[in-house]
Amino acid sequence: MVLTFLSKKIAPLISSTIMDNSSKLRQQLDRTIAFLTPLLSLANCHMVEFFTHNHWEKLMPTDLRLYLDNCDIDDAVQQFWKCAKKEHNGYDELTKWTLACQSHYININNEYCISTNDLQEKIKSWGGDVRHKVRIKEFMTSKKSYEVETMSHLVASLSSVTGATHCVEAGGGKGHLPVALTLAYNLPSLTVDCDLQTINNAQKRVKIIQKQWHAIAKRIQNGSEEFVGKNINSNLHRFAVTFITKDTDLTEIVRENFPENSDDDVKLLLTGLHTCGNLGPASLRIFTSHETITGVLNVPCCYHLLHETLDDQLFDVFQRDQRDILDYGFPMAEHLRGLNLGRNARMLASQSIDRVAYNQNLPDKSLLYRASLQVIIKSYQPDLPVSEGKLKGIGSKCKDFDEYFKMADSRLKLGLYGNLPENHLKDLGNTDEKWKKIVLFYLTRLCLAQVIESVILMDRLLYLYENGFDNVYLVKLFDPVLSPRCHAIVAVR
């Protein structure tokens, strides 16, 4: 049950601005959760069990199912692409479904969800300096290059507002963002990651980038590009191996890695470009509890790796061994205490309907093959445990279900291929109608992805409001087709 009150200890500290924004946010969350709750069984289902559990009949919204039963698959798919792009035409059941889901997507509203241009204007209003962009195309994928270009100049601009002496990237991995911050903006930066091998490889890569910087980096100003100069300080980017939790003292780690600043007044800007799972919530908790961290700009990802409080009514078998975890990644806000989404729902939240619709990607046929194989397994070896890892990648090697069944039978040592009644295989081979239902169910379910992600993002925003911060925003940082996890959480102390 969703609680509808703020902590009594927090409420007296909250300004009228926070109260106004948090009230609107709570209302939007309540509406979204009321819509989502009866659909959580749809969000948490396993596609492997599509036929064995009769998902089409049991989980699809009834009116939508009846409408799609009478649709040609190609017509329905084309209609879906238009609806997903908000090119609605008419008011049939598919249009009504997509409109209902889209009404709960977090969107730019100039209050608590803003654009990058809005953020730049706020930085100016706070007395900060908006920095130029720097483009680096080498040593990174095109996606990463775009993300670093978009994010680094905003981090550098925020540093001028917060008075940060250092930037810390949580879960920095390859260190792409901090190397841009140090070389392009002269901002001392620390990459913190828990994996030693990742850090060692990143250090080698960063040294190469530093040597080539003057030849690969271009400053973008007033619509023109020019190569940056050769005068850079290559000693401003450093690395630390640490597993970050809410109790990690990042200020002390910075002092240890920047001994020349050990006696200085250190202030940190905490960043994270796609912080996995619990790392995003841990970063926000560190920000709220350490005054030396003056700002945060965090882009989350990998929601399926979050730990959340458990409700016995949810059937998520992946979480039943996690009852003793106290540092939950969801929910963070007191207002949502007791709400559970489920692992499959959180995994769904990481899928991109924008990218799928843009590329018009249908699910792979292996989804149909695997669900059909499950019918055979449950019919003839119902107690057999199946590790999905053993079947990984075989779908792309098979032109039809017969080949898939033969290869799967060999890998799982089923001993069933060639020994089943002919009528059973004939029924499984009648795939046109089954394929239609798999595709339309997949696309219907995909509409919930951004609803679930919106709940997760709004929960984090509300957590910051509940802790007394008012300069707090969701920023639509990236193009969701290029970078599906496109929202950043920005807060300034």
C-alpha positions in Angstrom: 0.0 0.0 0.0 1.4 3.4 -0.9 1.7 5.8 2.0 0.5 9.3 1.5 2.4 11.3 4.1 5.9 12.7 4.6 8.1 11.8 7.6 7.2 14.0 10.6 10.9 14.6 11.1 11.4 15.8 7.6 8.2 17.9 7.0 9.1 20.9 9.2 12.4 21.4 7.3 10.8 21.6 3.8 10.3 24.9 2.2 7.1 25.9 0.5 8.7 25.4 -3.0 9.7 21.9 -2.1 6.2 21.2 -0.6 4.6 22.5 -3.8 6.8 20.4 -6.2 6.8 17.3 -4.0 3.0 17.5 -3.7 2.6 17.6 -7.5 5.1 14.8 -7.7 3.3 12.7 -5.1 0.1 13.2 -7.0 1.6 12.1 -10.3 3.2 9.1 -8.6 -0.1 8.1 -7.0 -1.9 8.3 -10.4 0.9 6.3 -12.1 1.0 3.6 -9.4 -2.8 3.3 -9.5 -2.6 2.6 -13.2 0.4 0.3 -12.9 -0.5 -1.9 -9.9 -3.1 -4.1 -11.7 -0.7 -4.5 -14.6 2.3 -5.7 -12.5 1.5 -9.3 -13.3 1.8 -8.4 -17.0 5.1 -6.6 -16.4 6.5 -9.4 -14.3 5.7 -12.3 -16.5 8.3 -14.5 -18.2 8.0 -14.7 -22.0 9.4 -18.3 -21.8 6.0 -19.2 -20.2 3.9 -17.5 -22.8 2.1 -20.7 -23.9 2.4 -22.8 -20.8 0.8 -20.1 -18.6 -1.5 -18.8 -21.3 -0.3 -15.2 -21.1 -2.4 -14.0 -24.0 -5.7 -15.0 -22.4 -4.8 -14.3 -18.7 -2.6 -11.2 -18.8 -3.6 -9.1 -21.8 -6.2 -6.4 -21.0 -9.5 -7.9 -22.2 -10.7 -5.3 -24.6 -7.3 -4.9 -26.2 -7.0 -8.7 -26.6 -10.3 -9.0 -28.3 -9.5 -6.1 -30.6 -6.1 -7.6 -31.6 -7.6 -11.1 -32.1 -9.4 -9.6 -35.1 -6.4 -7.7 -36.5 -4.0 -8.7 -39.2 -0.5 -8.8 -37.6 1.0 -6.5 -40.2 -1.8 -3.9 -39.8 -1.5 -4.1 -36.0 2.2 -3.7 -36.0 2.1 -0.7 -38.3 -0.5 0.9 -36.2 1.7 0.3 -33.1 4.7 2.1 -34.7 2.5 5.1 -35.3 1.0 5.1 -31.8 4.5 4.6 -30.2 5.6 7.7 -32.0 2.5 9.5 -30.8 1.0 9.7 -34.3 -2.4 8.6 -33.1 -5.2 8.1 -35.6 -8.6 7.2 -34.3 -9.6 5.8 -30.9 -9.5 2.0 -31.2 -8.3 -0.2 -28.3 -4.6 -0.2 -29.3 -4.6 3.6 -29.5 -6.4 3.8 -26.2 -3.8 1.5 -24.6 -0.8 3.4 -25.9 -2.4 6.7 -24.9 -3.1 5.4 -21.4 0.5 4.3 -21.0 2.0 7.4 -22.5 -0.1 9.6 -20.1 2.1 8.2 -17.3 5.5 8.7 -18.9 7.6 11.3 -17.2 7.8 14.3 -19.6 9.4 17.7 -19.6 7.1 20.0 -17.6 9.4 22.9 -16.7 8.8 22.2 -13.0 10.6 19.1 -11.8 11.4 17.6 -15.2 13.3 19.9 -17.5 15.3 20.0 -20.7 19.1 20.6 -21.0 18.4 24.1 -22.2 16.3 24.7 -19.1 19.1 23.4 -17.0 21.6 25.8 -18.6 19.3 28.7 -17.9 19.0 27.6 -14.3 22.8 27.4 -14.0 23.0 31.0 -15.3 20.3 32.1 -12.8 22.3 30.5 -10.0 25.3 32.5 -11.0 27.2 29.8 -12.9 29.0 29.8 -16.2 27.7 27.6 -19.0 30.8 26.0 -20.6 31.3 25.1 -24.3 31.0 21.6 -25.5 33.9 19.4 -26.5 33.5 16.6 -29.1 35.7 13.5 -29.0 35.0 10.8 -31.6 38.0 8.6 -31.2 38.6 5.9 -28.5 34.9 5.8 -27.8 31.8 4.4 -29.4 29.5 6.9 -31.2 27.0 6.5 -28.4 29.6 7.1 -25.6 31.1 10.0 -27.5 27.6 11.6 -27.7 26.9 11.0 -24.0 30.3 12.4 -22.9 29.9 15.5 -25.1 26.4 16.2 -23.8 27.1 15.5 -20.2 30.7 16.8 -19.6 30.0 20.5 -20.3 26.9 20.4 -18.0 29.0 18.8 -15.2 31.7 21.5 -15.7 29.0 24.2 -15.7 27.5 22.9 -12.5 30.9 22.9 -10.9 31.0 26.7 -11.3 27.7 26.9 -9.4 28.6 24.4 -6.6 32.1 25.6 -6.0 33.3 22.1 -6.4 37.1 21.6 -6.2 36.9 18.0 -7.6 34.5 15.8 -9.6 34.0 12.2 -8.6 32.5 9.7 -11.0 30.8 6.8 -9.3 31.3 3.5 -11.2 33.4 5.3 -13.8 34.6 2.2 -15.5 36.6 3.3 -18.5 36.9 6.9 -17.2 35.6 8.6 -20.4 33.6 11.3 -18.6 36.3 12.3 -16.1 39.0 12.4 -18.8 36.9 15.0 -20.7 36.4 17.0 -17.5 40.1 17.2 -16.8 41.4 17.8 -20.3 38.6 20.0 -21.6 37.6 21.9 -18.5 40.7 21.6 -16.2 38.5 20.1 -13.4 40.3 17.6 -11.1 38.4 14.4 -11.3 38.4 11.0 -9.7 37.1 7.8 -11.3 35.9 5.3 -8.6 35.1 1.7 -9.6 35.0 -1.5 -7.7 36.8 -3.6 -10.3 40.6 -3.5 -10.3 41.0 -4.9 -13.8 38.6 -2.3 -15.2 40.6 0.5 -13.5 43.9 -0.9 -14.8 42.6 -1.0 -18.4 41.1 2.4 -18.0 44.3 4.0 -16.9 46.1 2.7 -20.0 43.3 4.0 -22.3 43.3 7.4 -20.6 47.0 7.8 -21.1 46.5 7.2 -24.9 43.7 9.8 -25.0 45.8 12.3 -23.1 48.7 11.9 -25.7 46.3 12.3 -28.6 44.0 14.9 -27.1 45.1 17.9 -29.2 44.4 15.9 -32.4 41.1 14.3 -31.4 39.2 16.8 -29.3 37.3 19.7 -30.9 35.8 22.7 -29.1 32.2 23.5 -30.2 31.4 27.2 -29.9 28.8 29.3 -31.7 28.1 26.5 -34.2 31.7 26.1 -35.2 34.4 23.5 -34.3 38.1 24.0 -33.7 40.8 21.7 -32.3 41.7 22.4 -28.7 45.2 23.5 -27.8 48.1 21.3 -26.7 48.5 22.8 -23.3 46.7 20.4 -21.0 47.3 19.1 -17.4 47.4 15.3 -17.7 47.8 14.9 -13.9 44.2 15.9 -13.0 42.5 12.6 -13.7 43.0 9.8 -11.1 41.5 6.4 -10.2 40.5 4.7 -7.0 39.3 1.1 -6.5 36.3 1.1 -4.0 32.9 -0.5 -3.8 30.6 2.4 -3.2 27.8 2.2 -0.6 25.7 4.9 1.1 28.4 4.9 3.9 31.4 5.5 1.6 33.4 8.6 2.5 34.2 10.0 -0.9 35.8 13.1 0.5 38.4 11.1 2.3 39.0 9.0 -0.8 39.6 12.2 -2.8 42.0 13.5 -0.1 43.9 10.2 -0.3 44.2 10.3 -4.1 44.9 14.1 -4.3 47.4 14.4 -1.4 48.4 17.9 -2.6 44.8 19.0 -1.6 44.7 17.0 1.7 44.7 20.2 3.8 42.4 22.2 1.5 38.7 22.8 1.8 37.5 20.0 -0.5 34.1 20.2 -2.2 32.9 17.5 -4.5 30.5 17.3 -7.5 29.3 13.7 -7.6 28.5 12.3 -11.1 27.7 9.0 -12.7 27.2 8.2 -16.3 24.8 5.2 -16.2 25.2 4.1 -12.6 24.2 0.4 -12.4 21.6 -0.9 -10.0 22.0 0.2 -6.4 24.9 2.5 -7.2 22.5 5.3 -8.3 20.5 5.3 -5.0 23.8 5.0 -3.0 25.1 8.1 -4.8 22.0 10.1 -3.8 22.2 8.9 -0.2 25.8 10.0 -0.1 24.9 13.4 -1.4 22.1 13.9 1.2 24.4 12.9 4.1 27.7 14.6 3.3 27.8 18.4 3.2 31.2 18.3 1.3 29.3 17.0 -1.7 27.8 20.2 -3.1 26.1 18.8 -6.2 25.1 15.7 -8.0 24.4 14.8 -11.7 23.5 11.1 -12.0 22.3 9.1 -14.9 20.9 5.7 -13.7 20.6 2.4 -15.5 20.3 -1.4 -15.0 17.1 -1.2 -12.9 16.9 -5.0 -12.7 20.0 -5.0 -10.5 18.2 -2.8 -7.9 17.4 -4.4 -4.5 13.9 -3.6 -3.4 11.8 -4.4 -0.3 9.8 -7.6 -0.7 6.1 -8.3 -0.6 5.2 -12.0 -0.3 2.3 -11.4 -2.7 4.7 -10.8 -5.5 5.9 -13.9 -7.1 9.4 -12.8 -8.1 11.5 -15.9 -7.5 14.8 -14.0 -8.1 14.3 -11.9 -4.9 13.4 -14.5 -2.4 17.0 -14.9 -1.1 17.4 -11.1 -0.5 15.2 -10.6 2.5 18.1 -9.4 4.7 19.2 -6.6 2.4 18.7 -3.3 4.2 20.2 -0.8 1.8 17.3 -0.9 -0.8 17.5 0.7 -4.1 13.7 1.0 -4.5 11.8 2.6 -3.1 13.9 5.4 -1.7 11.1 7.9 -0.8 9.1 7.4 2.4 5.9 8.1 0.4 6.4 4.8 -1.5 7.5 2.6 1.4 6.0 -0.8 1.0 5.7 -0.7 -2.8 7.3 -3.5 -4.8 7.7 -3.6 -8.6 9.4 -7.0 -9.1 12.6 -7.9 -10.9 11.0 -8.6 -14.3 9.2 -5.3 -14.2 12.4 -3.5 -13.4 14.1 -5.4 -16.2 11.3 -4.3 -18.5 12.0 -0.7 -17.4 15.4 -0.9 -19.0 13.9 -1.5 -22.5 13.5 1.4 -24.9 10.2 1.8 -26.7 11.6 4.9 -28.4 14.4 2.9 -30.0 12.2 -0.1 -30.8 9.7 2.1 -32.5 12.4 4.2 -34.3 14.1 1.1 -35.7 10.8 -0.9 -36.0 12.4 -3.9 -34.3 10.2 -6.9 -33.8 11.2 -9.5 -31.2 13.5 -12.2 -32.5 11.9 -15.5 -33.6 13.9 -17.3 -30.9 11.3 -15.9 -28.4 8.7 -18.0 -30.1 11.0 -21.0 -30.3 11.9 -20.8 -26.7 8.3 -20.5 -25.6 7.4 -23.5 -27.8 10.2 -25.5 -26.4 8.9 -24.8 -22.9 5.6 -26.5 -23.9 7.5 -29.7 -24.7 9.6 -29.6 -21.6 6.6 -29.1 -19.3 4.7 -31.8 -21.1 7.4 -34.5 -21.0 10.0 -33.4 -18.3 8.1 -31.0 -16.1 10.6 -31.2 -13.2 13.7 -30.4 -15.4 15.5 -27.2 -14.3 16.5 -25.3 -17.3 19.4 -22.8 -17.2 18.7 -20.1 -19.8 22.5 -19.6 -20.2 22.7 -23.1 -21.8 20.4 -21.9 -24.6 21.9 -18.5 -25.1 22.7 -17.7 -28.7 21.2 -20.8 -30.4 18.2 -18.9 -31.9 20.4 -17.0 -34.3 21.8 -20.2 -35.6 18.4 -21.8 -36.5 16.2 -21.1 -39.5 13.1 -22.8 -37.9 11.8 -24.4 -34.8 12.9 -27.9 -35.8 16.5 -26.8 -35.9 16.1 -25.0 -32.6 14.5 -28.0 -30.9 17.2 -30.3 -32.2 20.0 -28.0 -30.9 18.3 -27.3 -27.6 17.6 -31.1 -27.1 21.3 -31.8 -27.5 22.4 -29.0 -25.1 19.9 -29.9 -22.4 20.3 -33.6 -23.0 16.5 -34.0 -23.2 16.5 -37.1 -25.4 13.2 -35.9 -26.9 14.1 -34.9 -30.4 12.8 -37.5 -32.9 10.8 -39.3 -30.1 7.7 -37.1 -29.9 4.2 -37.8 -31.3 3.9 -36.3 -34.8 0.7 -34.5 -33.9 2.4 -32.7 -31.0 5.1 -31.3 -33.2 2.6 -30.5 -36.0 0.7 -28.3 -33.5 3.8 -26.5 -32.4 4.8 -26.0 -36.0 1.5 -24.0 -36.7 3.4 -20.8 -35.9 1.6 -18.0 -37.8 -1.1 -17.4 -35.1 1.4 -18.1 -32.3 3.9 -15.6 -33.8 1.2 -13.0 -34.1 0.3 -13.3 -30.4 4.0 -13.3 -29.3 4.7 -10.1 -31.3 1.6 -8.2 -30.2 2.0 -9.3 -26.6 5.6 -8.2 -26.6 4.7 -4.8 -28.0 1.8 -4.3 -25.7 4.0 -5.1 -22.7 6.7 -2.9 -23.9 4.4 0.1 -23.5 4.7 -0.4 -19.7 8.5 0.0 -19.8 8.6 3.8 -19.5 5.7 3.8 -17.0 7.9 1.7 -14.6 11.0 3.7 -15.3 9.0 6.9 -14.5 8.1 5.5 -11.1 11.7 4.7 -10.4 12.9 8.1 -11.4 10.2 10.0 -9.6 10.9 8.0 -6.5 14.5 9.2 -6.4 13.4 12.8 -7.1 10.9 12.6 -4.3 13.5 11.2 -1.9 15.6 14.4 -2.4 12.6 16.6 -1.8 11.8 14.6 1.4 15.4 15.3 2.5 14.9 19.1 2.2 16.5 19.9 -1.1 14.8 22.3 -3.5 17.2 22.7 -6.4 16.4 19.2 -7.6 15.4 18.2 -11.2 15.0 15.4 -13.6 16.7 16.5 -16.8 16.1 14.8 -20.2 19.7 14.7 -21.0 20.0 12.5 -24.1 18.0 11.5 -27.2 16.3 8.3 -26.0 16.9 6.7 -29.4 20.6 7.2 -29.1 20.8 6.6 -25.4 17.7 5.0 -23.9 18.5 5.7 -20.3 18.2 9.4 -21.1 17.3 11.1 -17.8 19.6 12.6 -15.3 19.0 13.5 -11.7 20.5 16.9 -10.9 20.6 18.4 -7.4 22.6 21.3 -6.0 23.0 21.8 -2.2 
